[in-house]
Amino acid sequence: MNEYDSILKEKKTYVNSEFQQDKKFKKFPKFKVSLVLIILILVISYVIYYRTVLAAEQVFLTDVSNLISRYQEIFKPMRLEKLGSDYQLDGTILLDEQEYNYGVILDQEKMKFDLASQDQYLFYYLEQDVRYIQMSSFMDNYVQLNHQGYVQMIRHLKNNFLNQVSQDQYIKKFYLDGSIPVVEVNLVLEDQDVQKVIDSSFLKSSYEVLFTFKNHAVTNEILSMKMAITDLKSNQRMVITYLDGELVYSDDQGYQWKFVLGTKQEDFTLKIYREEVLYSVLSGTKKEESYQYMYQVIDQVYNLTLDIEKEEDDYLYVFTSSVEKNGIMEKKNAKVTLRYRDEVILEEDTSHAVFYDTLTEEDKLRYQIELENMIGTLRKFIYEYQ
């Protein structure tokens, strides 16, 4: 009996069976399978990323958009964001003791600008690419001007590009630059391509344009951008590059302009170099109740200041300048008020418009004189600081 009890109390031992051995060693293959699946998912995800986000056309369009947005951001405090769609605004302009009332309406493909000073007024009307001007001192009807269509061309430039440039024209490469994976996108626009994007009537010559964009193949960060424009008639070439935050223009004549933008919250500094020498600085500074732009040319007395203030529903733009010319200091001031309107309604009757080309030489001369009397002060001011 005691022997039997001792046998029962004895600790049981088991010999590893073949089944148990297989079970023990199956844990490692499971890990390997999981690792392979993770790698496979990452590879598939990157292939999708490479073919969508890093698609040649997408890289090109995104890079252009990001570069434009970077420089557009410095003009955000000017409160002009509503000008990207249909809008109506009005206000006053005080310039050299002369005061104007003005209004602007943009309604899809139509735009009207009216300007009034004392008892005189001017209407400028644009529909599609046809321009009209009417002045109180000239005729009762609109005068239809010669076709130019610059506004339409600029407004539809992006759509023209998307419609006329096919995906097959882009060439994409993938390679390592040291330890950096790079996606390079190249696009060549021959002269016929350029004419499809930009109406040939605006071009003074024949051109070829070469784009070369390089992005980080993982983060999609812009590494560099280059646009080379060749005038095929004169064989002259100009190049615009963007590298390490610096935008540079250069040409065959030896001219070079470099723009270096630095930002800190709402403040910015744009340094402009000519032939690697600092030429001027444009800066923006956030104040308590306003925003101030300042432009200064180095080693010259040339200072321009624009202060922007918000007063309830109005915006006030105060411009001052101090410029030395031939040893004489010139100071000028201008004030512009602006108010946005919610309703946008634009209907104009141009059925009785008179073609400018049908005017007599005497009427054409009178037209030019009256136009200069009306906008001469504004024209001179814009040309002086452009």
C-alpha positions as CSV (number, residue, x, y, z in Angstrom):
1,M,0.0,0.0,0.0
2,N,2.8,2.4,0.9
3,E,4.6,1.6,-2.3
4,Y,1.4,2.4,-4.2
5,D,1.0,5.7,-2.4
6,S,4.6,6.6,-3.2
7,I,4.0,5.9,-6.8
8,L,0.9,8.2,-6.8
9,K,2.8,11.0,-5.1
10,E,5.7,10.8,-7.5
11,K,6.0,13.8,-9.8
12,K,5.0,12.9,-13.3
13,T,7.5,13.6,-16.1
14,Y,6.7,13.7,-19.8
15,V,8.9,13.1,-22.8
16,N,8.5,15.8,-25.5
17,S,6.5,14.3,-28.3
18,E,6.9,15.1,-32.0
19,F,3.7,17.0,-31.9
20,Q,5.0,19.3,-29.1
21,Q,8.3,19.9,-30.9
22,D,6.4,21.0,-34.0
23,K,4.2,23.3,-31.9
24,K,7.3,24.9,-30.3
25,F,9.0,25.6,-33.6
26,K,5.9,27.0,-35.3
27,K,6.1,30.3,-33.3
28,F,9.1,31.5,-35.4
29,P,7.5,31.0,-38.8
30,K,4.4,33.0,-37.6
31,F,6.7,35.9,-36.9
32,K,8.3,35.6,-40.3
33,V,4.9,35.5,-42.0
34,S,3.9,38.7,-40.1
35,L,7.1,40.4,-41.0
36,V,6.7,39.5,-44.7
37,L,3.1,40.7,-44.6
38,I,4.1,44.1,-43.1
39,I,6.8,44.5,-45.7
40,L,4.4,43.6,-48.4
41,I,1.8,46.1,-47.2
42,L,4.5,48.8,-47.0
43,V,5.7,48.0,-50.5
44,I,2.1,48.0,-51.9
45,S,1.3,51.3,-50.1
46,Y,4.4,52.9,-51.5
47,V,3.7,51.7,-55.0
48,I,0.2,53.3,-54.7
49,Y,1.8,56.5,-53.2
50,Y,4.4,56.5,-56.0
51,R,1.7,56.2,-58.7
52,T,-0.7,58.7,-57.2
53,V,0.8,61.4,-54.9
54,L,4.2,61.0,-56.7
55,A,2.6,60.8,-60.2
56,A,4.6,63.0,-62.6
57,E,1.7,65.4,-63.3
58,Q,0.7,65.5,-59.6
59,V,4.3,66.3,-58.5
60,F,4.5,69.1,-61.1
61,L,1.2,70.8,-60.2
62,T,1.6,70.4,-56.4
63,D,5.1,71.9,-56.5
64,V,4.0,74.9,-58.6
65,S,1.0,75.4,-56.3
66,N,3.1,75.2,-53.1
67,L,5.7,77.6,-54.5
68,I,3.1,80.2,-55.4
69,S,1.3,79.8,-52.1
70,R,4.6,80.4,-50.2
71,Y,5.0,83.8,-51.8
72,Q,1.3,84.6,-51.8
73,E,1.2,84.2,-48.1
74,I,3.2,87.4,-47.6
75,F,0.3,89.3,-49.2
76,K,-2.4,87.8,-47.0
77,P,-2.5,90.8,-44.6
78,M,-3.6,93.0,-47.5
79,R,-7.0,91.4,-47.1
80,L,-7.5,90.7,-50.8
81,E,-8.6,87.1,-50.3
82,K,-12.1,87.8,-51.7
83,L,-10.6,88.9,-55.0
84,G,-10.2,85.3,-56.1
85,S,-14.0,84.9,-56.8
86,D,-17.0,87.0,-57.6
87,Y,-17.0,90.2,-55.6
88,Q,-18.2,93.7,-55.3
89,L,-16.2,96.5,-53.5
90,D,-16.1,100.3,-53.4
91,G,-14.3,103.0,-51.6
92,T,-12.2,106.2,-52.1
93,I,-8.7,107.1,-53.3
94,L,-7.0,110.3,-52.1
95,L,-3.9,111.0,-54.1
96,D,-2.0,114.3,-54.4
97,E,-5.0,116.2,-53.0
98,Q,-7.2,114.7,-55.7
99,E,-10.0,112.4,-54.5
100,Y,-11.7,109.6,-56.4
101,N,-14.6,107.4,-55.7
102,Y,-14.3,104.0,-57.2
103,G,-16.2,100.7,-57.4
104,V,-15.3,97.2,-58.8
105,I,-17.7,94.3,-59.6
106,L,-16.6,90.9,-60.8
107,D,-19.3,88.5,-61.9
108,Q,-17.9,85.3,-63.5
109,E,-16.6,86.4,-67.0
110,K,-17.7,90.1,-66.5
111,M,-16.0,92.9,-64.7
112,K,-16.8,96.6,-64.3
113,F,-14.6,99.3,-62.8
114,D,-16.0,102.8,-62.3
115,L,-14.0,105.9,-61.2
116,A,-15.5,109.3,-60.4
117,S,-13.7,112.6,-59.6
118,Q,-15.8,115.7,-58.9
119,D,-18.4,115.8,-61.7
120,Q,-16.5,113.5,-64.1
121,Y,-16.7,109.7,-64.3
122,L,-15.2,106.8,-66.2
123,F,-16.6,103.3,-66.7
124,Y,-14.4,100.4,-67.7
125,Y,-16.3,97.2,-68.6
126,L,-14.8,93.8,-69.6
127,E,-16.9,90.9,-70.9
128,Q,-15.1,87.7,-72.0
129,D,-12.1,89.4,-73.7
130,V,-13.9,92.5,-75.1
131,R,-13.1,95.8,-73.4
132,Y,-15.2,98.9,-73.3
133,I,-14.7,102.4,-71.9
134,Q,-17.2,105.2,-71.3
135,M,-16.3,108.7,-70.1
136,S,-18.8,111.5,-69.2
137,S,-16.6,114.0,-71.0
138,F,-16.5,112.1,-74.3
139,M,-19.6,110.2,-75.4
140,D,-22.9,108.9,-74.1
141,N,-22.0,105.4,-75.3
142,Y,-19.3,102.9,-74.6
143,V,-16.2,102.9,-76.8
144,Q,-15.2,99.3,-77.7
145,L,-11.4,98.9,-77.7
146,N,-9.2,96.7,-79.7
147,H,-8.9,93.1,-78.7
148,Q,-6.2,92.1,-76.2
149,G,-7.6,89.7,-73.7
150,Y,-4.7,89.7,-71.2
151,V,-7.1,89.3,-68.3
152,Q,-8.8,86.3,-69.9
153,M,-5.5,84.7,-70.8
154,I,-4.2,85.0,-67.3
155,R,-7.4,83.8,-65.7
156,H,-7.5,80.7,-68.0
157,L,-3.8,79.9,-68.0
158,K,-4.1,77.0,-65.6
159,N,-7.0,75.4,-67.5
160,N,-5.2,75.9,-70.8
161,F,-2.2,74.1,-69.4
162,L,-4.2,71.2,-68.0
163,N,-6.1,70.8,-71.2
164,Q,-3.2,71.1,-73.6
165,V,-0.4,69.3,-71.8
166,S,-0.9,65.5,-71.7
167,Q,0.4,63.1,-69.0
168,D,2.5,61.4,-71.7
169,Q,4.7,64.5,-72.0
170,Y,6.0,64.1,-68.4
171,I,9.1,62.0,-67.8
172,K,9.6,60.7,-64.3
173,K,12.8,59.2,-62.8
174,F,13.6,57.6,-59.5
175,Y,17.1,57.4,-58.1
176,L,19.3,57.9,-55.0
177,D,21.3,61.1,-54.5
178,G,23.7,59.9,-51.9
179,S,21.3,58.6,-49.2
180,I,18.3,60.7,-50.4
181,P,15.7,59.0,-52.6
182,V,14.7,61.4,-55.3
183,V,11.8,61.6,-57.7
184,E,12.6,63.8,-60.7
185,V,10.0,65.1,-63.1
186,N,10.9,66.6,-66.5
187,L,8.6,68.3,-68.9
188,V,9.5,69.9,-72.3
189,L,7.1,72.3,-74.0
190,E,7.9,72.8,-77.6
191,D,6.9,76.0,-79.4
192,Q,3.6,74.5,-80.5
193,D,2.8,73.5,-76.9
194,V,3.6,77.0,-75.7
195,Q,1.3,78.5,-78.3
196,K,-1.5,76.2,-77.1
197,V,-1.2,77.3,-73.5
198,I,-0.6,81.0,-74.3
199,D,-2.4,82.6,-77.2
200,S,0.3,83.1,-79.9
201,S,-0.9,86.7,-80.4
202,F,0.7,87.6,-77.0
203,L,4.0,86.0,-77.9
204,K,6.8,88.1,-79.5
205,S,8.8,85.1,-80.5
206,S,9.0,81.3,-80.5
207,Y,9.9,79.6,-77.2
208,E,10.9,76.3,-75.8
209,V,10.4,75.7,-72.0
210,L,12.1,72.9,-70.0
211,F,10.9,72.1,-66.4
212,T,12.9,70.0,-64.0
213,F,11.4,69.3,-60.6
214,K,13.0,67.2,-57.9
215,N,11.2,65.9,-54.8
216,H,12.1,63.7,-51.8
217,A,10.7,60.3,-52.8
218,V,9.3,59.6,-49.3
219,T,8.3,63.0,-47.8
220,N,7.4,64.6,-51.2
221,E,9.3,67.7,-50.0
222,I,10.5,70.0,-52.8
223,L,14.3,69.6,-53.2
224,S,14.7,71.8,-56.3
225,M,12.8,73.4,-59.2
226,K,14.1,74.7,-62.5
227,M,12.5,76.3,-65.5
228,A,14.6,77.1,-68.5
229,I,13.1,79.3,-71.3
230,T,14.8,79.5,-74.6
231,D,14.0,82.1,-77.3
232,L,14.3,80.1,-80.4
233,K,14.8,83.1,-82.7
234,S,17.5,84.9,-80.7
235,N,18.8,81.7,-79.0
236,Q,18.8,83.5,-75.7
237,R,18.1,81.6,-72.6
238,M,16.8,82.6,-69.1
239,V,16.6,80.3,-66.1
240,I,14.5,80.4,-63.0
241,T,15.5,78.1,-60.1
242,Y,14.3,77.4,-56.6
243,L,16.7,75.7,-54.3
244,D,17.1,75.7,-50.5
245,G,14.4,78.4,-50.2
246,E,16.1,80.7,-52.7
247,L,14.3,81.8,-55.9
248,V,16.9,82.9,-58.6
249,Y,16.4,84.4,-62.0
250,S,19.4,84.6,-64.5
251,D,19.9,85.1,-68.2
252,D,22.6,85.0,-70.9
253,Q,23.2,88.7,-70.5
254,G,24.7,88.1,-67.0
255,Y,21.8,89.5,-65.1
256,Q,20.9,87.7,-61.9
257,W,18.2,88.4,-59.3
258,K,17.9,86.3,-56.1
259,F,14.9,86.4,-53.7
260,V,15.3,85.0,-50.2
261,L,12.2,84.8,-48.1
262,G,12.2,84.4,-44.3
263,T,9.0,84.1,-42.2
264,K,8.3,84.2,-38.5
265,Q,4.6,83.8,-37.6
266,E,2.9,86.7,-39.4
267,D,6.1,88.7,-40.0
268,F,8.4,88.2,-43.0
269,T,11.5,89.5,-44.7
270,L,12.1,89.2,-48.5
271,K,15.7,90.0,-49.3
272,I,16.4,90.9,-53.0
273,Y,19.9,90.4,-54.4
274,R,21.3,91.6,-57.7
275,E,24.5,89.9,-58.8
276,E,24.8,88.4,-55.3
277,V,24.8,91.9,-53.7
278,L,21.9,92.8,-51.4
279,Y,19.8,95.3,-53.4
280,S,16.6,95.9,-51.4
281,V,14.4,94.5,-48.6
282,L,10.7,94.0,-48.5
283,S,9.4,93.4,-44.9
284,G,6.1,92.9,-43.2
285,T,5.4,93.5,-39.6
286,K,2.2,92.7,-37.5
287,K,1.2,95.7,-35.3
288,E,-1.5,95.7,-32.6
289,E,-4.3,97.1,-34.8
290,S,-2.6,97.1,-38.2
291,Y,-0.1,95.5,-40.5
292,Q,2.9,97.4,-42.1
293,Y,4.7,96.7,-45.3
294,M,8.1,98.4,-45.8
295,Y,10.3,98.4,-48.9
296,Q,13.8,99.9,-48.8
297,V,16.5,100.1,-51.4
298,I,20.0,99.6,-49.9
299,D,22.4,102.5,-50.0
300,Q,19.7,104.8,-51.3
301,V,17.1,107.1,-49.8
302,Y,14.2,105.0,-51.2
303,N,11.6,104.1,-48.6
304,L,8.0,103.0,-49.3
305,T,5.6,102.1,-46.5
306,L,2.1,100.7,-46.6
307,D,0.0,100.6,-43.4
308,I,-3.2,98.5,-43.4
309,E,-5.9,99.1,-40.8
310,K,-9.4,97.7,-40.3
311,E,-12.2,100.0,-39.3
312,E,-15.4,98.1,-38.7
313,D,-16.4,96.9,-42.2
314,D,-13.8,99.1,-44.0
315,Y,-10.1,98.7,-44.7
316,L,-7.8,101.6,-44.8
317,Y,-4.6,101.6,-46.8
318,V,-2.1,104.4,-46.1
319,F,0.9,104.7,-48.4
320,T,3.9,107.0,-47.8
321,S,7.1,107.4,-49.7
322,S,10.4,109.1,-49.2
323,V,12.6,109.1,-52.3
324,E,15.6,111.2,-53.1
325,K,16.1,112.2,-56.7
326,N,18.9,114.3,-57.9
327,G,19.6,115.4,-54.3
328,I,16.0,116.4,-53.7
329,M,13.8,114.6,-51.2
330,E,10.3,113.8,-52.5
331,K,7.6,112.7,-50.1
332,K,4.2,111.5,-51.2
333,N,1.1,110.1,-49.5
334,A,-2.0,108.2,-50.7
335,K,-5.0,106.8,-48.9
336,V,-7.4,104.1,-50.1
337,T,-10.5,102.9,-48.4
338,L,-12.2,99.6,-49.3
339,R,-15.4,97.9,-48.4
340,Y,-16.7,94.6,-49.6
341,R,-20.4,94.1,-50.6
342,D,-22.2,90.9,-50.4
343,E,-24.4,91.2,-53.5
344,V,-22.8,90.7,-56.9
345,I,-25.1,91.8,-59.8
346,L,-23.6,93.0,-63.1
347,E,-25.6,93.8,-66.2
348,E,-24.4,96.3,-68.8
349,D,-25.9,97.4,-72.2
350,T,-23.1,97.6,-74.8
351,S,-25.4,97.2,-77.8
352,H,-24.8,100.8,-78.9
353,A,-21.0,100.7,-78.3
354,V,-18.8,102.6,-80.9
355,F,-15.7,100.8,-82.2
356,Y,-12.6,102.8,-81.4
357,D,-11.1,102.1,-84.9
358,T,-14.2,103.8,-86.5
359,L,-13.5,107.1,-84.7
360,T,-12.1,110.0,-86.7
361,E,-8.5,111.0,-85.9
362,E,-9.8,114.1,-84.2
363,D,-12.1,112.0,-82.0
364,K,-9.3,109.6,-81.2
365,L,-7.1,112.5,-80.1
366,R,-9.9,114.0,-77.9
367,Y,-10.5,110.5,-76.5
368,Q,-6.9,110.1,-75.4
369,I,-6.8,113.7,-73.9
370,E,-10.0,113.1,-71.9
371,L,-8.7,109.7,-70.7
372,E,-5.4,111.2,-69.6
373,N,-7.3,114.0,-67.8
374,M,-9.3,111.4,-65.9
375,I,-6.6,108.8,-64.9
376,G,-3.4,110.7,-65.6
377,T,-2.6,111.2,-61.9
378,L,-3.2,107.5,-61.1
379,R,-1.2,106.4,-64.1
380,K,1.8,108.5,-63.2
381,F,1.7,107.3,-59.6
382,I,1.6,103.6,-60.6
383,Y,4.4,104.0,-63.2
384,E,6.5,105.8,-60.7
385,Y,6.5,102.9,-58.2
386,Q,6.0,99.9,-60.4
